[in-house]
């Protein structure tokens, strides 16, 4: 039998190479590494589900160290850092992802979006704006525009906010006209602070052109006209408000009554508008305005207005006003302050009782945000608690 030396010639080098590879490659280690990354990953997930975020971060860091090329783990880790308020590390993780050349277009956009959120949370608004602007023409463009709008509101950059709201409006992302009117009012307020009355008036008129139903623009324009002595035009603006934004009429009632007292021509009209509104649904501001239109010494007529209100709506604030018409007795001297009520008809309230009632009714005269429940004694067009626009009910708590 003839021995084939060809096999030996090939077999020896192959055996040598196989031995060398075996020495460099430990199969046990390979198995261990192959399993350790997913194990850390699932450990992290488990911690997340148990709301143990610190432990989850440690597990994800371990997983990322085993597999530095993975993107999902980096995203998970970056988002975890952000949710924990560790903005520096979140920015570093997402920036690291963006710097990678092997990232797909989708993951690049995602990392840019995540980085924008990091900057926003960290309060680095200049960098957030630049980052959000890079998201144009990506699937995140719409969200980026809404975030930019919020950013411009936060920085009181009203011209940019108007431009962005116009973009959103033209992209059919909903109606932003009410917001644009508010931005115009904010610009008017800044003009007034600098003493630029004409520019302020122009900004308010522009706001009304954009959104004629804007109660704020109408009301602030009326106040400006009143300050300039144009009571007639101020009255007309508020009459328009009653027509175009009837829900906001409680906010205008006191000004309407004040203007009517200066302008006899409008007095009857104002009284009619307020009486009709009060008849439709009683309101503390309407009854106060109507009472203020009556002569101070006509206590009987004032009393009737309050009683009519109470017959339709039980209200502690209105009851307190009716009681106040009876006058107050000084507890030390026993003397009664002039009230105009016939002393034979009623006894005056002791001052301490009047004060206690006044204190009890104050919380009822606040305004309340429908979005977060925050209450305030002054009306806010944007809630200081939740930043929502037009979330305050124009009616006071007692009228709700
Ligand atoms: Zn709120």
Boltz pocket constraint, residues with backbone or C-beta under 6 A from the ligand:
constraints:
  - pocket:
      binder: B
      contacts: [[A, 369], [A, 370], [A, 371], [A, 372], [A, 373], [A, 374], [A, 383], [A, 384], [A, 385], [A, 386], [A, 387], [A, 388], [A, 391]]
      max_distance: 6.0
